[in-house]
Amino acid sequence: MQLKIVSTIRALLFLFVGICQSGCASNHIRPLVMITTREAIVSFQRSPQVTFFSVTGVVHNLGSQDLYIVGCGPAAQRQMEGEWVTLYAPICFLTNSAVRVLPGDSAIVATNVVGYTDANTYPRLDPRMVAGTYRLLFAVTLAEPSMGVTSAADLYRLPSQTFTVND
């Protein structure tokens, strides 16, 4: 009886794997990427009008295909009560840029995470942008952007290693 159950389970497993190989699997290949930062600790710079910090992201293409970093810079997220919350997203003005990263190569992305206190200046300062554990969130794709247009299905939002922001 046990042998029959095991054989049935094994047959179903092979059937499921075969079906998924032909139809369930996505045609999209996930990029093989490691994203680090040069700095482990950075500090806020403050004035009455603006609060910001600067951090350098390094995107390492560990795969065998060209990788493209798209958009006008990474978002910044802070860990809050075990969840990652986006506190900064860059504002892009007519920017259709993509940085090509060859297999085995890296791209260095200097990033200023900025928030303005003036109600008419963007990006606005999120009051939750305080000292804590942060990470950068990059938009990357393996599909060569065509005139700045990339399918959402081909776009991956990948985080950097964490870093600390001090007051």
Summary of the structure (lengths in Angstrom):
residues: 167
radius of gyration: 21.1
end to end distance: 66.7
largest distance: 76.4
contacts: 432
relative contact order: 0.24
helix: 16%
strand: 47%
